[in-house]
């Protein structure tokens, strides 16, 4: 049975580029430079936080996806 590949490890984080190892053995580098420019202007506090380098560089692979544990969501 075919399964959807998941991220198993963040290999490296460069300014707004993330290199990941996937469950199928593939290594991918994704450049988020343009996305981060849009996130910085977002109405979403979460996106604005991720756009800040001090948060962006803390990216982790959790349950097959990218997460930012230093970014907090506030519910009101």
MDTraj code that builds the backbone (N, CA, C; nanometers):
import mdtraj as md
import numpy as np

residues = "UNK UNK UNK UNK UNK UNK UNK UNK UNK UNK UNK UNK UNK UNK UNK UNK UNK UNK UNK UNK UNK UNK UNK UNK UNK UNK UNK UNK UNK UNK UNK UNK UNK UNK UNK UNK UNK UNK UNK UNK UNK UNK UNK UNK UNK UNK UNK UNK UNK UNK UNK UNK UNK UNK UNK UNK UNK UNK UNK UNK UNK UNK UNK UNK UNK UNK UNK UNK UNK UNK UNK UNK UNK UNK UNK UNK".split()
xyz = np.array([
    [0.0833, -0.1199, 0.0000],
    [0.0000, 0.0000, 0.0000],
    [0.0872, 0.1256, 0.0000],
    [0.0459, 0.2236, -0.0799],
    [0.1190, 0.3501, -0.0858],
    [0.0752, 0.4398, 0.0292],
    [0.1711, 0.5016, 0.0923],
    [0.1404, 0.5979, 0.1967],
    [0.1984, 0.7317, 0.1572],
    [0.1393, 0.8359, 0.2075],
    [0.1889, 0.9708, 0.1807],
    [0.3161, 0.9924, 0.2619],
    [0.4255, 1.0358, 0.1985],
    [0.5492, 1.0606, 0.2731],
    [0.5285, 1.1681, 0.3797],
    [0.6008, 1.1526, 0.4880],
    [0.5946, 1.2485, 0.5978],
    [0.7356, 1.2972, 0.6278],
    [0.7450, 1.4131, 0.6879],
    [0.8746, 1.4679, 0.7276],
    [0.9184, 1.3952, 0.8545],
    [1.0390, 1.3382, 0.8510],
    [1.0890, 1.2688, 0.9691],
    [1.1958, 1.3487, 1.0424],
    [1.2602, 1.4431, 0.9712],
    [1.3660, 1.5199, 1.0361],
    [1.3885, 1.6522, 0.9637],
    [1.4138, 1.7562, 1.0418],
    [1.4623, 1.8822, 0.9859],
    [1.6141, 1.8704, 0.9864],
    [1.6742, 1.8682, 0.8677],
    [1.8184, 1.8488, 0.8537],
    [1.8926, 1.9789, 0.8831],
    [1.8440, 2.0898, 0.8260],
    [1.9066, 2.2195, 0.8520],
    [1.8078, 2.3317, 0.8259],
    [1.8361, 2.4449, 0.8903],
    [1.7541, 2.5646, 0.8721],
    [1.8492, 2.6793, 0.8427],
    [1.8313, 2.7370, 0.7258],
    [1.9072, 2.8534, 0.6834],
    [1.8083, 2.9695, 0.6800],
    [1.8544, 3.0916, 0.6628],
    [1.7564, 3.2014, 0.6577],
    [1.6444, 3.1730, 0.5561],
    [1.5332, 3.1350, 0.6131],
    [1.4072, 3.1105, 0.5421],
    [1.4128, 2.9972, 0.4399],
    [1.5072, 2.9036, 0.4607],
    [1.5125, 2.7797, 0.3819],
    [1.5218, 2.6633, 0.4801],
    [1.4420, 2.5608, 0.4558],
    [1.4398, 2.4452, 0.5443],
    [1.4711, 2.3205, 0.4620],
    [1.5702, 2.2435, 0.5079],
    [1.6047, 2.1164, 0.4444],
    [1.5470, 2.0056, 0.5320],
    [1.4680, 1.9173, 0.4697],
    [1.3998, 1.8117, 0.5440],
    [1.4298, 1.6742, 0.4858],
    [1.4257, 1.5734, 0.5724],
    [1.4345, 1.4338, 0.5329],
    [1.2949, 1.3750, 0.5452],
    [1.2518, 1.3060, 0.4395],
    [1.1168, 1.2503, 0.4337],
    [1.1194, 1.1000, 0.4549],
    [1.0065, 1.0443, 0.4907],
    [0.9956, 0.9015, 0.5215],
    [1.0272, 0.8117, 0.4020],
    [1.0237, 0.8653, 0.2813],
    [1.0576, 0.7871, 0.1623],
    [1.2057, 0.8002, 0.1270],
    [1.2855, 0.8640, 0.2151],
    [1.4286, 0.8788, 0.1937],
    [1.4679, 1.0042, 0.1182],
    [1.3716, 1.0771, 0.0684],
    [1.3984, 1.1983, -0.0087],
    [1.4427, 1.3119, 0.0829],
    [1.5379, 1.3917, 0.0353],
    [1.5796, 1.5134, 0.1047],
    [1.5314, 1.6300, 0.0195],
    [1.4590, 1.7217, 0.0831],
    [1.4051, 1.8369, 0.0100],
    [1.4497, 1.9670, 0.0767],
    [1.4747, 2.0664, -0.0071],
    [1.5001, 2.2014, 0.0446],
    [1.3882, 2.2906, -0.0051],
    [1.3208, 2.3558, 0.0880],
    [1.2133, 2.4486, 0.0534],
    [1.2545, 2.5892, 0.0936],
    [1.2354, 2.6817, 0.0011],
    [1.2686, 2.8226, 0.0240],
    [1.1397, 2.8976, 0.0557],
    [1.1320, 2.9513, 0.1765],
    [1.0129, 3.0226, 0.2223],
    [1.0305, 3.1745, 0.2183],
    [1.1353, 3.2220, 0.1507],
    [1.1659, 3.3648, 0.1501],
    [1.0469, 3.4497, 0.1054],
    [0.9857, 3.4148, -0.0067],
    [0.8717, 3.4942, -0.0561],
    [0.7509, 3.4797, 0.0351],
    [0.7266, 3.3595, 0.0837],
    [0.6126, 3.3372, 0.1742],
    [0.6289, 3.4193, 0.3016],
    [0.7499, 3.4213, 0.3563],
    [0.7747, 3.4951, 0.4810],
    [0.7475, 3.6442, 0.4627],
    [0.7791, 3.6971, 0.3452],
    [0.7505, 3.8388, 0.3201],
    [0.6003, 3.8653, 0.3292],
    [0.5200, 3.7726, 0.2797],
    [0.3739, 3.7861, 0.2886],
    [0.3256, 3.7619, 0.4311],
    [0.3842, 3.6610, 0.4981],
    [0.3445, 3.6306, 0.6356],
    [0.3687, 3.7498, 0.7274],
    [0.4771, 3.8231, 0.7041],
    [0.5109, 3.9377, 0.7892],
    [0.4033, 4.0455, 0.7841],
    [0.3286, 4.0499, 0.6742],
    [0.2237, 4.1505, 0.6569],
    [0.0836, 4.0956, 0.6855],
    [0.0765, 3.9718, 0.7291],
    [-0.0509, 3.9037, 0.7495],
    [-0.1297, 3.9619, 0.8661],
    [-0.2611, 3.9458, 0.8590],
    [-0.3467, 3.9803, 0.9726],
    [-0.3326, 3.8778, 1.0848],
    [-0.2786, 3.7622, 1.0518],
    [-0.2644, 3.6534, 1.1481],
    [-0.1395, 3.6731, 1.2345],
    [-0.1596, 3.6783, 1.3650],
    [-0.0475, 3.6918, 1.4579],
    [0.0473, 3.5722, 1.4469],
    [-0.0072, 3.4543, 1.4225],
    [0.0749, 3.3336, 1.4099],
    [0.1699, 3.3463, 1.2906],
    [0.1178, 3.3854, 1.1745],
    [0.2030, 3.4025, 1.0570],
    [0.3090, 3.5104, 1.0801],
    [0.2698, 3.6194, 1.1451],
    [0.3674, 3.7251, 1.1714],
    [0.4798, 3.6746, 1.2619],
    [0.4464, 3.5904, 1.3594],
    [0.5488, 3.5347, 1.4475],
    [0.6429, 3.4414, 1.3713],
    [0.5872, 3.3522, 1.2892],
    [0.6704, 3.2583, 1.2129],
    [0.7627, 3.3336, 1.1174],
    [0.7202, 3.4487, 1.0692],
    [0.8019, 3.5284, 0.9773],
    [0.9252, 3.5872, 1.0457],
    [0.9264, 3.5918, 1.1771],
    [1.0418, 3.6447, 1.2501],
    [1.1479, 3.5360, 1.2612],
    [1.2710, 3.5686, 1.2244],
    [1.3784, 3.4699, 1.2198],
    [1.3947, 3.3953, 1.3526],
    [1.3834, 3.4649, 1.4653],
    [1.4042, 3.3976, 1.5947],
    [1.3034, 3.2851, 1.6167],
    [1.1859, 3.2952, 1.5573],
    [1.0883, 3.1856, 1.5642],
    [1.1070, 3.0882, 1.4485],
    [1.1249, 3.1393, 1.3275],
    [1.1363, 3.0546, 1.2085],
    [1.2449, 2.9485, 1.2262],
    [1.3598, 2.9885, 1.2806],
    [1.4732, 2.8962, 1.2928],
    [1.4496, 2.7852, 1.3938],
    [1.3438, 2.7946, 1.4732],
    [1.3124, 2.6922, 1.5741],
    [1.2204, 2.5825, 1.5197],
    [1.2039, 2.5748, 1.3886],
    [1.1154, 2.4774, 1.3255],
    [1.1546, 2.3351, 1.3658],
    [1.0533, 2.2503, 1.3841],
    [1.0722, 2.1095, 1.4195],
    [0.9815, 2.0235, 1.3326],
    [1.0188, 1.8977, 1.3166],
    [0.9315, 1.7994, 1.2522],
    [0.8558, 1.7286, 1.3641],
    [0.7233, 1.7411, 1.3623],
    [0.6390, 1.6805, 1.4641],
    [0.5253, 1.6062, 1.3953],
    [0.5175, 1.4777, 1.4188],
    [0.4111, 1.3956, 1.3587],
    [0.4040, 1.4137, 1.2066],
    [0.5202, 1.4260, 1.1425],
    [0.5255, 1.4308, 0.9971],
    [0.5076, 1.5664, 0.9329],
    [0.4928, 1.6696, 1.0138],
    [0.4738, 1.8048, 0.9594],
    [0.5677, 1.9029, 1.0291],
    [0.5831, 2.0211, 0.9695],
    [0.6647, 2.1260, 1.0300],
    [0.5846, 2.1987, 1.1371],
    [0.6483, 2.2208, 1.2515],
    [0.5845, 2.2949, 1.3606],
    [0.6840, 2.3962, 1.4164],
    [0.6316, 2.4957, 1.4802],
    [0.7122, 2.5985, 1.5441],
    [0.6727, 2.6055, 1.6913],
    [0.7427, 2.5326, 1.7786],
    [0.7042, 2.5276, 1.9199],
    [0.7182, 2.6604, 1.9934],
    [0.7963, 2.7541, 1.9400],
    [0.8118, 2.8833, 2.0075],
    [0.7004, 2.9809, 1.9715],
    [0.6146, 2.9429, 1.8763],
    [0.5023, 3.0288, 1.8380],
    [0.3813, 2.9870, 1.9191],
    [0.3261, 3.0816, 1.9884],
    [0.2115, 3.0550, 2.0749],
    [0.0852, 3.1130, 2.0141],
    [-0.0237, 3.0397, 2.0282],
    [-0.1539, 3.0864, 1.9817],
    [-0.2342, 3.1290, 2.1025],
    [-0.2914, 3.2475, 2.0948],
    [-0.3717, 3.2991, 2.2054],
    [-0.5182, 3.2960, 2.1633],
    [-0.5994, 3.2335, 2.2454],
    [-0.7433, 3.2294, 2.2205],
    [-0.8113, 3.3334, 2.3089],
    [-0.9038, 3.4069, 2.2507],
    [-0.9751, 3.5075, 2.3310],
    [-1.1238, 3.4767, 2.3289],
])
top = md.Topology()
chain = top.add_chain()
for i, resn in enumerate(residues, 1):
    res = top.add_residue(resn, chain, resSeq=i)
    for name in ("N", "CA", "C"):
        top.add_atom(name, md.element.get_by_symbol(name[0]), res)
traj = md.Trajectory(xyz[None], top)
